[in-house]
Amino acid sequence: MITARKGDPVVCSKGHVNGCLQKDIAETDVIGPKDFGLNEAATTITSAGDGHLCSYAQCGERITKLHKGAYQIQTAHGWLGHLEP
């Protein structure tokens, strides 16, 4: 089941747009780095290197989580992507 469409925004929980999806994505898909694009001026990598944070007005909300090479991303539809335990 497709949960988000190509072109849908990647957002933080406060609604700041930080990028967009590069393909249709279902809730349980494994998401790679080429499946979404981020505005580098609006995001920062976490200090642990395990995802990205929104940097609009020093927001700091997490927008991606990285684990074992796969991402979860925050969209207007909620968190998408499957991470292996």
HELIX and SHEET records of a PDB file:
HELIX    1   1 PRO A   33  ASP A   35  5                                   3    
HELIX    2   2 GLU A   40  ALA A   42  5                                   3    
HELIX    3   3 TYR A   56  GLN A   58  5                                   3    
SHEET    1   A 3 PRO A   9  VAL A  11  0                                        
SHEET    2   A 3 VAL A  17  LEU A  21 -1                                        
SHEET    3   A 3 PHE A  36  LEU A  38 -1                                        
SHEET    1   B 5 THR A  43  ILE A  45  0                                        
SHEET    2   B 5 GLY A  51  CYS A  54 -1                                        
SHEET    3   B 5 ARG A  62  HIS A  67 -1                                        
SHEET    4   B 5 ALA A  70  THR A  75 -1                                        
SHEET    5   B 5 GLY A  78  LEU A  80 -1                                        
END                                                                             
